[in-house]
Amino acid sequence: MRFYIETYGCQMNIADSELVTTILTNSGYQEAASIDEADIIIFNTCSVRQHAEERVLGRIANEKSRKRTNPGLRIGVIGCMAQRLQDELMEIQDGIDFVVGVDQYSEIPYILSSASENISAKFNQNEIYNDIYPTRQGKLNAFVTIMRGCNNYCSYCIVPYTRGRERSRPISDILTEVKQAGDNGYPDITLLGQNVNSYDYQGIKFPDLIREINKIDSIRRIRFVTSHPKDLSDDLIIAMKESDKVCHNIHFAMQSGNSEILKRMNRGYTADHFYGRILKLREVMPDIAITTDVIAGFPGETEEQFMDTYNLMQKIEFDYAFMYKYSPRQGTKAAEFTDQVPEAIRLERLQRLITLQREITLQKYQNMIGRIVEVFVENISKKSIEEVSGKTDDFKICVFPGTKELIGKFVKVKITDATAGTLIGVHYEQD
């Protein structure tokens, strides 16, 4: 039988889909080239926002009509939405045949072969999928999960309730997977965890892991997400500096620039602490690019508290920011707060942040005009078949004239122009 996985959400879900692909192929199933060829359709889902769940339900409603022409078709839901809703999914959406949570992927072959079992979503705090290595879906970039779960319980976030508690993979397993990825033509590695900074396997910490991965010859670049500000140690910053394959960029979620709001968010740090970590990063790596996440209009946020966020963003000058208006998420503590900020104010504050960050990002990108950068070429440009696109070491998209033969190569590029989201350049050849 042939299966097809449609993935929603973050890099962790992409990595999990690759893991499930391995589990199924090891059990004799074949991956279908398209959804039209599949006997089993699996939706790997995200629960971070209500809209993400609604998208999946809409897709299932559209796809269940296939059962009229293929009565043996099985439709399943896995991932965070399956973990959160479980029994409700089978009730609210006609057409779903099985539901599997994030710790039970190894059970999918059994469920597919069983006529009675259709839900498996119990948390298993020992499950780290030892010795199961993902079947890579991409061509050039490899996502490597180093830990699962989250212990932070930010008051706005559903993830700890859908992913369980933190547990770290053995370092030997991680090093084996990274080496395999590099040997198989994936020189660009991204290490994944809800909070990679808290990685701890039998006393081996995240900086130690970084240093060991840096020794692997077959890889060229190392990135990691997500990095929690309360756990960013001086040792990690030094390890980033000393490890020549670690890219000089970090995604560092601020969320708010006001300490009282950060406390209500249960983030575990103050605005001053966050800014201090920014200064340390830039002291050790002056060229580091820093991106962030920010929430506008969190419950109880006053105009003055919002301006603390605005002013801190202005002071820090992030290279890029993912900005959102606060949206209540059922099941989280913040959704129960009685002092919700009106929607119109949330939207207005969000727009101010977007306008500010767009100006900062444009200036950051324009400041790179004239510089020589190394670009890892990943694709033909979306706008012209005569151009290619890729990412710089500091994770900026760069477009320049070239052909498909450059895909997968590291190329020196001279930056000649820039927009607020793209560097534009020419292939640089030294005299």
C-alpha positions in Angstrom: 0.0 0.0 0.0 1.1 3.5 -0.8 1.1 6.4 1.7 1.2 10.2 1.3 2.0 12.6 4.2 0.9 16.2 4.0 2.7 18.3 6.6 1.6 21.5 8.4 3.4 23.7 10.9 7.0 24.0 12.0 10.3 22.4 11.2 9.7 19.8 14.0 6.7 18.6 12.1 8.7 18.3 8.9 11.3 16.2 10.8 8.5 14.1 12.3 7.0 13.4 8.8 10.4 12.2 7.7 10.5 10.0 10.7 7.1 8.5 10.0 8.2 7.9 6.4 11.0 5.7 7.7 8.7 3.8 10.1 6.2 3.1 7.3 8.8 2.1 4.6 10.5 -0.2 7.1 7.2 -1.9 7.6 6.7 -2.5 3.9 4.6 0.5 2.9 5.6 2.6 -0.1 5.7 6.4 -0.4 3.3 7.7 -3.1 4.6 10.3 -5.4 1.3 12.3 -5.0 -1.8 12.4 -3.0 -3.7 11.0 -6.0 -1.8 7.8 -5.9 -2.1 7.2 -2.2 -4.0 4.4 -0.4 -3.2 6.1 2.9 -3.4 9.8 3.4 -1.8 11.2 6.6 -2.1 14.8 7.8 0.7 15.8 10.1 -0.8 18.7 12.0 -0.1 21.8 14.0 -2.0 23.2 17.0 -0.2 26.4 17.7 -3.1 28.5 16.3 -6.8 27.7 15.8 -6.4 28.6 12.1 -3.9 25.8 11.6 -6.4 23.3 12.9 -9.2 24.7 10.8 -7.1 24.4 7.7 -6.5 20.7 8.3 -10.2 20.1 8.9 -11.0 21.8 5.7 -8.5 19.6 3.8 -9.9 16.5 5.3 -13.4 17.5 4.3 -12.2 18.0 0.7 -10.3 14.7 0.6 -12.9 12.4 2.0 -14.7 12.4 -1.3 -11.9 10.2 -2.6 -13.3 7.4 -0.6 -16.2 7.1 -3.1 -13.8 6.1 -5.8 -11.4 4.3 -3.5 -13.3 2.6 -0.7 -10.2 1.2 0.8 -8.6 4.6 1.3 -7.5 5.4 4.9 -7.2 8.9 6.2 -5.3 9.6 9.3 -4.3 12.6 11.5 -1.0 12.7 13.4 0.9 15.3 15.3 0.0 18.1 17.7 -3.7 18.3 16.7 -4.1 14.6 17.0 -2.5 14.8 20.5 -4.7 17.7 21.6 -8.1 16.6 20.3 -7.8 12.8 20.1 -11.4 11.4 20.5 -13.0 14.7 19.4 -11.4 14.4 16.0 -13.2 11.2 15.2 -16.4 12.8 16.3 -16.2 16.2 14.7 -14.8 15.1 11.3 -16.4 12.4 9.3 -13.8 10.6 7.2 -11.0 10.2 9.7 -9.9 6.6 10.1 -7.1 6.9 12.7 -5.5 9.4 15.1 -1.9 9.1 16.3 -0.2 11.4 18.8 3.4 12.5 18.8 4.8 9.7 21.0 3.1 6.9 19.2 4.3 7.0 15.6 5.9 3.6 15.9 2.3 2.3 16.3 1.1 3.5 12.9 1.9 0.2 11.0 0.0 -1.8 13.7 -3.0 0.6 13.5 -3.1 0.3 9.7 -3.1 -3.5 9.9 -5.8 -3.6 12.7 -9.5 -3.3 12.1 -10.3 -2.3 15.6 -7.6 0.1 16.8 -7.9 3.7 15.5 -6.6 6.0 18.3 -3.1 6.0 19.9 -2.2 9.2 21.6 -0.8 8.5 25.0 2.2 10.5 26.1 5.3 8.4 26.5 8.1 10.3 28.3 10.7 7.6 27.2 10.0 7.9 23.5 12.8 9.5 21.6 12.7 7.2 18.6 16.2 5.7 19.1 17.9 4.3 16.1 15.1 5.4 13.7 16.6 7.9 11.2 14.4 10.1 9.0 13.9 9.7 5.3 14.9 13.1 4.1 12.2 14.9 2.0 14.4 17.9 1.1 17.3 17.9 -1.3 19.9 20.0 0.5 18.9 20.9 4.1 18.5 18.4 6.9 16.5 18.9 10.1 17.9 16.9 13.0 15.7 16.6 16.1 18.0 16.6 19.2 15.2 16.7 21.9 11.5 16.4 22.2 8.9 18.1 24.4 8.9 21.4 26.4 9.1 22.2 30.1 8.5 26.0 29.9 4.7 26.3 29.9 4.5 29.8 28.5 1.0 31.0 29.4 0.0 31.6 25.7 1.5 28.4 24.2 -0.2 25.0 23.6 3.0 23.1 22.8 3.8 21.6 26.2 0.3 20.1 26.2 0.8 18.5 22.8 4.5 17.6 22.9 4.9 16.5 26.5 7.9 17.0 28.8 11.5 17.6 27.6 13.8 14.6 26.9 17.1 14.7 25.1 18.3 12.2 22.5 21.6 10.4 23.1 24.5 12.3 21.7 25.7 9.2 19.8 22.3 9.0 18.0 22.5 12.6 17.0 26.1 12.4 15.8 25.2 9.3 13.7 22.2 11.1 12.1 24.2 14.2 11.3 27.1 12.3 9.8 24.6 10.2 7.7 22.9 13.5 6.5 26.3 15.0 5.6 27.5 11.9 3.8 24.2 11.7 1.8 24.6 15.2 0.5 23.0 17.5 3.1 25.7 19.9 4.1 23.3 22.3 5.8 22.1 21.1 9.2 19.4 22.6 11.5 19.2 21.2 15.0 15.7 21.1 16.4 14.1 21.3 19.8 11.4 23.4 21.5 14.3 24.8 23.6 17.7 23.5 22.3 19.5 25.5 25.0 18.2 23.1 27.6 19.6 20.0 25.9 21.1 17.7 28.5 21.9 14.0 27.9 23.8 12.4 30.8 25.5 15.7 31.7 26.4 16.5 28.0 25.0 20.1 27.4 24.1 21.8 24.2 27.5 23.7 23.8 29.2 20.3 24.1 26.9 18.8 21.4 27.7 21.8 19.1 31.4 21.3 19.5 31.1 17.6 18.6 28.9 18.2 15.6 31.4 20.8 14.4 34.0 18.0 14.0 32.0 16.2 11.4 33.7 16.7 8.0 30.8 16.1 5.7 28.8 19.1 6.9 29.4 22.7 6.1 26.8 24.7 8.1 25.1 24.3 11.5 22.0 26.1 12.7 19.6 25.6 15.5 16.1 26.5 16.7 14.5 27.4 19.0 16.8 29.2 21.5 15.2 30.3 24.7 16.6 33.5 26.2 16.5 32.2 29.8 18.9 29.4 29.0 21.3 31.0 26.6 24.6 30.5 28.4 28.0 32.3 27.9 29.4 28.8 27.1 27.0 28.4 24.2 27.9 31.8 22.9 31.6 30.9 23.1 30.9 27.6 21.4 29.1 29.4 18.5 32.1 31.6 18.1 34.7 28.8 18.3 32.9 26.4 16.0 33.6 27.5 12.5 30.6 25.7 11.0 28.0 27.3 13.2 26.3 30.1 11.3 26.4 33.5 12.8 22.7 33.9 13.2 20.3 33.0 16.0 16.6 33.1 16.4 16.0 34.6 19.8 12.3 35.0 20.7 11.8 38.2 22.7 7.9 38.1 22.7 7.7 41.4 24.7 10.0 44.2 25.8 8.1 44.7 29.1 9.1 42.7 32.2 5.6 42.6 33.7 4.2 41.2 30.5 7.0 38.7 30.2 6.1 37.6 33.7 2.5 37.1 32.8 3.7 35.2 29.7 5.7 33.0 32.1 8.8 33.5 30.0 11.3 33.2 32.9 13.4 36.3 32.1 13.1 40.1 32.2 13.5 42.7 29.5 16.9 43.7 30.9 18.1 40.1 30.9 17.1 39.7 27.3 18.9 42.9 26.2 21.9 41.7 28.2 22.1 38.5 26.2 21.8 40.5 23.0 24.8 42.6 24.0 26.8 39.5 24.9 26.0 37.9 21.5 27.2 41.0 19.7 30.2 41.4 21.9 31.5 37.9 21.0 30.2 37.9 17.4 29.8 41.4 16.1 28.5 40.2 12.7 25.8 38.0 14.2 22.3 38.3 12.6 19.5 38.1 15.2 15.8 37.3 14.4 13.0 37.2 16.9 9.3 36.6 17.7 7.1 39.3 19.1 3.4 39.3 20.3 1.4 42.5 20.2 -1.6 43.0 22.5 -1.0 40.3 25.1 -3.8 40.3 27.8 -3.4 43.2 30.1 -0.8 45.0 27.9 -1.2 48.8 28.3 0.0 51.4 25.7 3.0 52.1 27.9 3.9 48.5 28.1 3.5 48.1 24.4 5.8 51.1 23.8 8.5 49.3 25.9 8.4 46.5 23.3 8.4 49.0 20.4 11.4 51.0 22.0 13.4 47.8 22.7 12.9 46.6 19.1 14.1 50.0 17.9 17.1 49.8 20.3 18.1 46.2 19.4 17.5 46.4 15.6 16.7 42.8 14.8 17.6 41.6 11.4 14.0 40.3 11.0 11.1 39.7 13.3 8.0 37.4 13.1 5.3 39.5 14.6 1.8 38.4 15.7 -1.2 39.9 17.4 -2.1 37.9 20.4 -4.8 35.2 19.7 -6.3 33.3 22.6 -5.6 29.6 22.5 -8.0 27.3 24.2 -6.3 25.2 26.9 -3.7 27.8 27.8 -3.6 29.9 30.9 -3.6 33.2 29.0 -6.9 32.4 27.3 -8.5 32.5 30.7 -7.2 36.0 31.5 -10.1 38.5 31.9 -8.2 41.5 30.7 -8.1 40.7 27.0 -7.0 43.6 24.8 -9.6 44.5 22.1 -9.0 43.1 18.7 -8.7 46.6 17.0 -6.0 47.6 19.4 -4.1 44.4 18.9 -4.2 44.9 15.2 -3.1 48.5 15.4 -0.2 47.7 17.7 0.9 44.9 15.4 0.9 47.2 12.4 3.2 49.7 14.2 5.6 46.9 14.9 5.5 45.7 11.3 6.2 49.2 10.0 9.1 49.7 12.4 10.7 46.3 11.7 10.3 46.7 7.9 12.4 50.0 8.1 15.0 48.3 10.2 15.3 45.2 8.0 15.5 47.3 4.9 18.4 49.3 6.4 20.1 46.1 7.6 19.9 44.6 4.1 21.0 47.8 2.3 24.0 48.0 4.6 25.3 44.8 3.0 25.6 46.4 -0.5 29.1 46.0 -1.6 29.9 43.1 0.6 31.1 39.7 -0.5 29.1 36.8 1.0 28.9 33.0 0.7 25.6 31.7 -0.6 24.4 28.2 -0.4 22.4 27.9 -3.6 19.1 26.0 -3.0 16.7 26.8 -5.9 16.0 28.5 -9.2 14.5 32.0 -8.4 10.8 32.2 -8.2 10.8 35.3 -10.4 13.3 34.3 -13.2 14.6 31.0 -14.5 17.8 32.9 -15.2 18.5 33.5 -11.5 19.1 31.3 -8.5 18.4 31.8 -4.9 20.0 30.6 -1.6 20.9 31.7 1.9 23.9 33.5 3.3 25.7 32.4 6.4 23.5 34.8 8.4 20.3 33.3 7.0 19.4 36.0 4.5 17.9 35.1 1.1 20.1 36.1 -1.8 19.2 36.1 -5.5 21.8 36.4 -8.3 22.1 35.4 -12.0 22.9 31.7 -12.4 21.7 28.3 -13.7 20.4 25.1 -12.0 24.0 23.7 -12.1 24.8 25.9 -9.2 22.1 24.3 -6.9 23.8 22.6 -4.0 27.0 24.6 -4.3 28.5 27.3 -2.1 29.1 30.4 -4.2 30.8 33.8 -3.5 28.4 36.6 -4.3 28.9 40.4 -4.3 25.8 42.2 -3.1 24.7 45.0 -5.5 21.2 45.8 -4.2 18.6 44.9 -1.5 15.0 44.9 -0.6 13.5 44.5 2.9 13.5 40.7 2.4 16.1 39.8 -0.3 19.7 40.5 -1.1 20.5 40.9 -4.8 23.9 40.2 -6.2 26.3 38.9 -8.8 28.5 35.9 -8.9 31.9 37.1 -7.5 35.0 36.0 -9.2 38.4 37.2 -7.7 40.9 38.6 -10.1 
